[in-house]
Amino acid sequence: MNIPIDFSLGFENWYNKDLQKWQEGISTKLLELVHYNNAPKGPFRIVETQVKELDGVRQKRHMVEPPPWPAQPIYEIEPLHADNNGVTLITFHGHGHDPFTGLYSYVRELSRRGYRVVMPILFGKMERETMKMVYNSERDAKAVCASWSIEADTFGMSILGIRLFDAMLAYRFAKTLPGVDTGRIGSIGLSMGGQFALYLPAIEPGIRCSVSAGFLASFKSALLDRRTFCQCYSICGWPQYFDMSDIAGCIAPRPLQIQKGLDDGCLDPVDTKEAFFRLKRIYEAFKAPERVQYVTYPGGHILNVDKAEEWFRIHVKHDN
């Protein structure tokens, strides 16, 4: 099927106009398409907190309630022995089973390195996957998100819209924590987590610096040609309005690092390079080409903590 793609709001059609107005148009349309405005708008409250110490970190599991929606888990993780460097990272997991091990071991590792980590459990995943659906393959994982998309419809939202609300709730929650410097909050994640490490700062200017691993691509390649992306990544009507690089461009001129493992089969390396080239053009238009970076490294679908920490050290002032 030949899909008409015109990207009427894309940077290529707007680069010689008001750049800030262009960014506002992209972020506004994104929120509209995922039905974000149907999410709760009032205050939230913490209804329960559990604390445990392990592997050099203090891990707090907060149940945060945004009425009228039920409480949902947001983890706060701090280093036990290392000095806190003053930087808070909104950190995102991907589609897997455990948010702290395997591909997502970077969550606790970042805390061990001195960062305060705040991580929401996203709608329909991990401990919020109450349907107890068993999945042992990528196809099974996609089926889980397809099922949860039906539940998202009952909220008048898309599954992406609800998860974007989860990401924003974690950011709002982080700003209320004692000792958090709201001028030094970043975002980071792999795969689906890399999605929200892009989309949250795209709609929230308070995120100062971001690292997105294993996600940047063109929508056409990832959703249609190769079909490696899950249904939950799709945005209704995207061919009419924007590509992924346009959404990422809403972060400019704030610092953004794009990561990709050399053997990551989820992404077409040529397509990712082309998407990054389009993204860099946006940063050049903002006269900040040094604030966007594309890094590769040996390995597959993984996040490189060393590369990420180098980026945060350059662009977010540490206390130590």
The 8 nearest C-alpha neighbors of each residue, nearest first, counted from 0:
[[1, 2, 3, 223, 224, 4, 219, 222],
 [0, 2, 3, 4, 223, 219, 224, 238],
 [1, 3, 0, 4, 238, 219, 223, 5],
 [4, 2, 1, 5, 238, 239, 6, 0],
 [3, 5, 238, 239, 6, 2, 240, 237],
 [4, 6, 7, 239, 238, 3, 240, 241],
 [7, 5, 240, 241, 9, 239, 8, 238],
 [6, 8, 240, 5, 9, 239, 12, 241],
 [9, 7, 240, 6, 241, 10, 25, 12],
 [10, 8, 241, 6, 11, 7, 12, 245],
 [9, 11, 13, 12, 14, 245, 8, 281],
 [10, 12, 9, 13, 14, 8, 6, 15],
 [11, 13, 10, 9, 14, 8, 7, 6],
 [14, 12, 10, 16, 15, 11, 9, 21],
 [13, 15, 10, 16, 11, 12, 18, 284],
 [16, 14, 13, 17, 18, 12, 11, 284],
 [15, 17, 13, 14, 18, 21, 20, 12],
 [16, 18, 20, 19, 21, 15, 13, 14],
 [19, 17, 21, 20, 16, 22, 14, 13],
 [18, 20, 22, 21, 17, 23, 249, 24],
 [19, 21, 23, 17, 18, 22, 24, 16],
 [20, 22, 18, 24, 19, 23, 17, 25],
 [23, 21, 249, 19, 25, 24, 20, 26],
 [24, 22, 20, 26, 21, 25, 27, 19],
 [23, 25, 21, 27, 22, 26, 28, 20],
 [26, 24, 22, 28, 27, 23, 29, 21],
 [27, 25, 29, 23, 28, 24, 202, 22],
 [28, 26, 24, 30, 29, 25, 23, 31],
 [27, 29, 31, 25, 30, 26, 24, 32],
 [30, 28, 26, 32, 31, 27, 25, 33],
 [31, 29, 35, 27, 33, 28, 32, 34],
 [30, 32, 28, 34, 29, 33, 27, 35],
 [31, 33, 29, 34, 30, 28, 235, 234],
 [32, 34, 160, 157, 30, 35, 31, 159],
 [35, 33, 156, 31, 32, 36, 37, 160],
 [34, 36, 160, 30, 37, 33, 38, 31],
 [35, 37, 38, 34, 30, 31, 39, 40],
 [36, 38, 35, 34, 155, 156, 39, 154],
 [37, 39, 36, 35, 40, 164, 161, 156],
 [40, 38, 41, 65, 66, 37, 67, 68],
 [41, 39, 38, 42, 65, 36, 37, 66],
 [40, 42, 39, 43, 65, 66, 67, 38],
 [43, 41, 65, 44, 40, 66, 39, 64],
 [44, 42, 65, 64, 63, 41, 66, 45],
 [43, 45, 64, 63, 46, 65, 42, 62],
 [46, 44, 63, 62, 47, 64, 61, 43],
 [45, 47, 62, 63, 44, 64, 48, 70],
 [48, 46, 62, 61, 45, 49, 63, 60],
 [49, 47, 61, 60, 62, 59, 50, 46],
 [48, 50, 60, 59, 61, 47, 51, 58],
 [51, 49, 59, 58, 60, 48, 52, 57],
 [52, 50, 58, 57, 59, 53, 49, 56],
 [51, 53, 57, 56, 58, 50, 55, 54],
 [54, 52, 55, 56, 57, 51, 58, 79],
 [55, 53, 56, 52, 111, 107, 57, 79],
 [54, 56, 79, 53, 78, 111, 80, 57],
 [57, 55, 78, 79, 53, 77, 54, 52],
 [56, 58, 52, 77, 76, 79, 51, 78],
 [57, 59, 76, 51, 50, 75, 52, 56],
 [60, 58, 50, 75, 49, 74, 61, 76],
 [61, 59, 74, 49, 48, 73, 72, 50],
 [60, 62, 48, 73, 72, 47, 63, 74],
 [61, 63, 72, 47, 71, 70, 46, 45],
 [64, 62, 45, 70, 71, 44, 61, 46],
 [70, 63, 65, 44, 43, 69, 66, 45],
 [64, 66, 43, 68, 67, 42, 39, 63],
 [67, 65, 68, 64, 69, 39, 43, 41],
 [66, 68, 65, 69, 39, 64, 41, 70],
 [67, 69, 66, 65, 70, 64, 39, 71],
 [70, 68, 64, 71, 67, 66, 65, 63],
 [64, 71, 69, 63, 62, 65, 68, 72],
 [70, 72, 62, 63, 64, 69, 73, 120],
 [73, 71, 62, 61, 120, 63, 119, 60],
 [72, 74, 119, 61, 118, 60, 120, 62],
 [75, 73, 60, 118, 117, 59, 61, 119],
 [74, 76, 117, 59, 116, 58, 60, 118],
 [75, 77, 58, 116, 57, 115, 59, 110],
 [76, 78, 115, 57, 110, 56, 79, 116],
 [79, 77, 56, 111, 110, 81, 113, 80],
 [80, 78, 56, 55, 57, 81, 77, 111],
 [79, 81, 78, 55, 82, 56, 111, 113],
 [82, 80, 78, 113, 79, 83, 111, 112],
 [83, 81, 113, 84, 80, 78, 319, 79],
 [82, 84, 113, 85, 114, 81, 78, 115],
 [85, 83, 318, 317, 113, 319, 86, 114],
 [84, 86, 83, 318, 317, 87, 114, 180],
 [87, 85, 183, 114, 84, 184, 115, 317],
 [86, 88, 115, 184, 116, 114, 185, 183],
 [89, 87, 185, 116, 186, 90, 184, 117],
 [90, 88, 186, 117, 118, 185, 116, 187],
 [89, 91, 118, 187, 88, 188, 186, 117],
 [90, 92, 192, 188, 118, 187, 93, 89],
 [93, 91, 192, 98, 103, 188, 189, 191],
 [94, 92, 191, 192, 190, 95, 189, 91],
 [93, 95, 191, 124, 96, 140, 92, 190],
 [96, 94, 93, 97, 98, 125, 92, 124],
 [95, 97, 125, 98, 94, 124, 126, 93],
 [98, 96, 99, 100, 95, 125, 103, 101],
 [99, 97, 92, 103, 100, 96, 125, 95],
 [100, 98, 104, 103, 97, 106, 107, 101],
 [101, 99, 104, 103, 97, 98, 102, 105],
 [100, 102, 103, 104, 99, 97, 98, 105],
 [103, 101, 104, 301, 100, 105, 302, 300],
 [102, 104, 105, 99, 100, 101, 98, 106],
 [103, 105, 100, 99, 106, 101, 102, 107],
 [104, 106, 108, 103, 107, 109, 304, 302],
 [107, 105, 104, 108, 109, 103, 99, 90],
 [106, 108, 110, 109, 105, 104, 111, 99],
 [109, 107, 105, 111, 110, 106, 104, 112],
 [110, 108, 112, 107, 111, 106, 114, 105],
 [109, 111, 114, 107, 78, 112, 113, 108],
 [110, 112, 108, 78, 109, 113, 107, 56],
 [113, 111, 109, 110, 114, 108, 81, 78],
 [112, 114, 83, 110, 84, 111, 81, 82],
 [115, 113, 110, 86, 109, 83, 87, 116],
 [114, 116, 87, 77, 110, 76, 88, 86],
 [117, 115, 88, 76, 75, 87, 114, 110],
 [116, 118, 75, 89, 74, 90, 88, 76],
 [119, 117, 90, 74, 73, 91, 89, 116],
 [120, 118, 73, 121, 169, 74, 72, 165],
 [119, 121, 72, 73, 118, 122, 125, 124],
 [120, 122, 162, 124, 119, 165, 123, 127],
 [121, 123, 162, 124, 127, 120, 161, 165],
 [122, 124, 128, 127, 147, 121, 144, 125],
 [125, 123, 128, 127, 122, 121, 126, 94],
 [124, 126, 96, 127, 128, 97, 120, 98],
 [125, 127, 128, 124, 129, 120, 123, 96],
 [128, 126, 123, 124, 129, 125, 122, 120],
 [129, 127, 123, 124, 126, 125, 130, 131],
 [128, 130, 131, 127, 126, 123, 132, 124],
 [129, 131, 132, 128, 123, 127, 143, 133],
 [132, 130, 129, 128, 133, 126, 127, 134],
 [131, 133, 130, 134, 143, 128, 129, 139],
 [134, 132, 131, 135, 139, 140, 143, 130],
 [135, 133, 139, 140, 136, 132, 143, 137],
 [134, 136, 139, 133, 137, 140, 138, 95],
 [137, 135, 139, 138, 134, 140, 141, 133],
 [136, 138, 140, 139, 141, 135, 134, 229],
 [137, 139, 141, 136, 140, 142, 134, 135],
 [140, 138, 134, 142, 136, 141, 137, 135],
 [141, 139, 137, 143, 142, 138, 134, 136],
 [142, 140, 138, 144, 143, 229, 139, 145],
 [141, 143, 145, 139, 140, 144, 146, 138],
 [144, 142, 140, 146, 141, 145, 147, 139],
 [143, 145, 147, 141, 146, 142, 148, 231],
 [146, 144, 142, 148, 143, 147, 141, 230],
 [145, 147, 143, 144, 148, 149, 142, 150],
 [146, 148, 144, 150, 149, 145, 123, 151],
 [149, 147, 151, 145, 158, 146, 150, 144],
 [150, 148, 147, 152, 151, 146, 145, 153],
 [149, 151, 147, 152, 153, 148, 146, 154],
 [152, 150, 148, 158, 154, 153, 149, 157],
 [151, 153, 155, 149, 150, 154, 156, 157],
 [152, 154, 151, 150, 155, 149, 156, 148],
 [155, 153, 152, 151, 156, 150, 37, 38],
 [156, 154, 152, 153, 37, 151, 34, 157],
 [157, 155, 34, 154, 152, 151, 160, 33],
 [156, 158, 160, 159, 33, 151, 152, 34],
 [157, 159, 148, 151, 161, 160, 231, 162],
 [160, 158, 162, 157, 161, 231, 163, 33],
 [159, 161, 33, 157, 35, 163, 158, 162],
 [162, 160, 164, 158, 163, 159, 165, 157],
 [163, 161, 165, 159, 164, 160, 121, 122],
 [162, 164, 166, 160, 165, 161, 159, 167],
 [163, 165, 161, 167, 162, 166, 168, 160],
 [166, 164, 162, 168, 163, 167, 121, 169],
 [167, 165, 163, 169, 164, 168, 162, 170],
 [168, 166, 170, 164, 169, 165, 171, 163],
 [167, 169, 165, 171, 170, 166, 172, 164],
 [170, 168, 172, 166, 167, 171, 119, 173],
 [169, 171, 167, 173, 172, 168, 174, 166],
 [170, 172, 168, 174, 169, 173, 167, 175],
 [171, 173, 169, 170, 175, 174, 168, 176],
 [174, 172, 170, 175, 176, 171, 169, 117],
 [173, 175, 171, 172, 176, 181, 179, 170],
 [176, 174, 173, 172, 177, 171, 179, 178],
 [175, 177, 173, 174, 179, 178, 172, 180],
 [178, 176, 179, 175, 174, 180, 173, 181],
 [177, 179, 176, 180, 85, 175, 174, 181],
 [180, 178, 177, 176, 181, 174, 87, 173],
 [179, 181, 182, 183, 178, 85, 184, 86],
 [180, 182, 183, 179, 184, 174, 205, 87],
 [183, 181, 180, 184, 207, 205, 206, 179],
 [184, 182, 86, 181, 180, 315, 207, 87],
 [183, 185, 87, 206, 88, 207, 181, 182],
 [184, 186, 88, 208, 206, 207, 209, 89],
 [187, 185, 89, 209, 196, 88, 90, 210],
 [188, 186, 210, 196, 90, 209, 211, 91],
 [187, 189, 192, 193, 91, 211, 196, 90],
 [188, 190, 193, 192, 212, 213, 302, 191],
 [191, 189, 193, 213, 192, 214, 93, 212],
 [192, 190, 93, 194, 193, 189, 94, 195],
 [191, 193, 188, 91, 189, 92, 93, 190],
 [194, 192, 189, 188, 211, 190, 196, 212],
 [193, 195, 191, 192, 197, 196, 214, 198],
 [194, 196, 198, 197, 192, 199, 193, 191],
 [195, 197, 193, 187, 186, 194, 211, 188],
 [198, 196, 195, 194, 199, 247, 200, 201],
 [197, 199, 195, 201, 200, 196, 194, 202],
 [198, 200, 201, 195, 202, 197, 203, 196],
 [201, 199, 203, 206, 202, 198, 204, 197],
 [200, 202, 198, 249, 250, 199, 203, 197],
 [201, 203, 200, 199, 26, 204, 198, 249],
 [204, 202, 200, 205, 201, 199, 206, 167],
 [205, 203, 206, 200, 202, 201, 207, 250],
 [204, 206, 203, 207, 182, 200, 184, 181],
 [207, 205, 200, 185, 204, 184, 208, 203],
 [206, 208, 185, 184, 205, 253, 183, 182],
 [207, 209, 185, 254, 206, 255, 253, 186],
 [210, 208, 186, 255, 185, 187, 196, 256],
 [209, 211, 187, 256, 255, 257, 307, 186],
 [212, 210, 193, 257, 196, 188, 187, 258],
 [213, 211, 258, 189, 193, 302, 214, 259],
 [214, 212, 190, 259, 189, 300, 258, 193],
 [213, 215, 190, 193, 212, 194, 216, 211],
 [216, 214, 271, 213, 274, 217, 243, 257],
 [217, 215, 271, 274, 270, 214, 218, 221],
 [216, 218, 219, 220, 243, 274, 242, 221],
 [219, 217, 221, 222, 220, 242, 243, 216],
 [220, 218, 223, 217, 222, 221, 224, 238],
 [219, 221, 224, 217, 218, 225, 223, 222],
 [220, 222, 218, 226, 228, 225, 227, 219],
 [221, 223, 226, 228, 218, 219, 220, 224],
 [224, 222, 219, 226, 220, 225, 221, 218],
 [223, 225, 220, 226, 219, 221, 222, 227],
 [224, 226, 221, 227, 220, 223, 222, 228],
 [227, 225, 222, 223, 221, 228, 224, 220],
 [226, 228, 225, 221, 265, 222, 229, 266],
 [227, 229, 221, 222, 226, 232, 230, 265],
 [228, 230, 231, 141, 232, 227, 233, 144],
 [229, 231, 232, 233, 145, 141, 228, 144],
 [230, 232, 229, 233, 159, 144, 158, 145],
 [233, 231, 230, 229, 228, 234, 159, 191],
 [234, 232, 230, 231, 235, 222, 229, 159],
 [235, 233, 237, 236, 232, 33, 32, 159],
 [234, 236, 237, 32, 233, 33, 238, 157],
 [237, 235, 238, 239, 234, 240, 32, 233],
 [236, 238, 240, 239, 234, 241, 235, 242],
 [239, 237, 4, 236, 240, 6, 5, 241],
 [240, 238, 6, 237, 5, 236, 4, 7],
 [239, 241, 6, 7, 8, 237, 238, 9],
 [242, 240, 6, 9, 237, 8, 245, 238],
 [241, 243, 245, 244, 218, 217, 237, 246],
 [242, 244, 246, 245, 217, 218, 247, 216],
 [243, 245, 247, 278, 246, 242, 274, 248],
 [246, 244, 248, 243, 242, 247, 241, 9],
 [247, 245, 243, 248, 244, 249, 201, 25],
 [248, 246, 244, 249, 245, 197, 250, 201],
 [247, 249, 245, 250, 246, 251, 278, 244],
 [248, 250, 201, 22, 247, 246, 251, 245],
 [249, 251, 201, 248, 253, 247, 200, 252],
 [252, 250, 253, 248, 249, 282, 285, 254],
 [251, 253, 287, 285, 282, 250, 254, 290],
 [252, 254, 251, 250, 208, 207, 255, 290],
 [255, 253, 290, 208, 291, 209, 252, 314],
 [256, 254, 209, 291, 210, 208, 290, 253],
 [255, 257, 210, 292, 291, 293, 209, 211],
 [256, 258, 293, 211, 212, 292, 210, 294],
 [259, 257, 212, 294, 295, 293, 211, 213],
 [258, 260, 295, 213, 212, 261, 294, 263],
 [261, 259, 299, 298, 263, 296, 262, 295],
 [260, 262, 297, 296, 263, 298, 295, 299],
 [261, 263, 299, 298, 260, 264, 297, 300],
 [264, 262, 299, 300, 260, 265, 261, 266],
 [263, 265, 266, 262, 299, 267, 300, 261],
 [264, 266, 263, 227, 267, 300, 213, 228],
 [267, 265, 264, 268, 263, 271, 216, 221],
 [266, 268, 270, 269, 271, 265, 264, 220],
 [269, 267, 271, 270, 266, 272, 261, 263],
 [270, 268, 272, 271, 267, 273, 274, 266],
 [269, 271, 273, 267, 272, 268, 216, 274],
 [272, 270, 216, 274, 268, 273, 269, 215],
 [271, 273, 275, 269, 274, 270, 276, 268],
 [272, 274, 276, 270, 275, 271, 269, 277],
 [275, 273, 271, 277, 276, 272, 216, 244],
 [274, 276, 278, 272, 277, 273, 279, 271],
 [277, 275, 273, 279, 278, 274, 272, 280],
 [278, 276, 280, 274, 275, 279, 273, 244],
 [277, 279, 275, 244, 281, 276, 280, 248],
 [278, 280, 282, 276, 281, 277, 275, 283],
 [281, 279, 283, 277, 278, 282, 284, 276],
 [280, 282, 284, 279, 278, 283, 248, 285],
 [283, 281, 285, 279, 288, 287, 284, 280],
 [284, 282, 286, 288, 280, 285, 281, 287],
 [283, 285, 281, 282, 286, 280, 14, 287],
 [284, 286, 282, 283, 287, 252, 281, 251],
 [287, 285, 283, 284, 288, 282, 252, 289],
 [286, 288, 282, 285, 289, 283, 290, 252],
 [289, 287, 283, 282, 290, 291, 286, 279],
 [290, 288, 287, 291, 292, 282, 254, 283],
 [289, 291, 254, 288, 287, 255, 292, 253],
 [290, 292, 255, 289, 256, 254, 288, 279],
 [293, 291, 256, 257, 294, 255, 290, 289],
 [292, 294, 257, 258, 256, 295, 291, 275],
 [295, 293, 258, 257, 292, 259, 296, 256],
 [296, 294, 259, 260, 258, 261, 293, 297],
 [295, 297, 260, 261, 298, 294, 259, 303],
 [298, 296, 261, 260, 262, 299, 295, 259],
 [299, 297, 260, 262, 261, 296, 301, 300],
 [298, 300, 263, 262, 260, 301, 261, 264],
 [299, 301, 263, 260, 213, 298, 302, 265],
 [302, 300, 299, 102, 260, 303, 189, 298],
 [301, 303, 212, 189, 304, 258, 300, 105],
 [302, 304, 306, 305, 307, 301, 258, 296],
 [303, 305, 307, 306, 308, 302, 105, 109],
 [306, 304, 308, 307, 303, 309, 310, 302],
 [307, 305, 309, 304, 308, 303, 310, 294],
 [308, 306, 304, 310, 305, 309, 311, 303],
 [307, 309, 311, 305, 310, 306, 304, 312],
 [310, 308, 312, 306, 307, 311, 305, 313],
 [311, 309, 307, 313, 308, 312, 314, 306],
 [310, 312, 308, 314, 315, 313, 309, 307],
 [313, 311, 309, 310, 315, 314, 308, 316],
 [314, 312, 310, 311, 315, 309, 316, 308],
 [313, 315, 311, 312, 310, 316, 254, 208],
 [316, 314, 311, 312, 313, 183, 317, 208],
 [315, 317, 314, 312, 318, 313, 183, 86],
 [318, 316, 84, 319, 85, 315, 86, 312],
 [317, 319, 84, 85, 316, 83, 86, 82],
 [318, 317, 84, 82, 83, 85, 316, 113]]
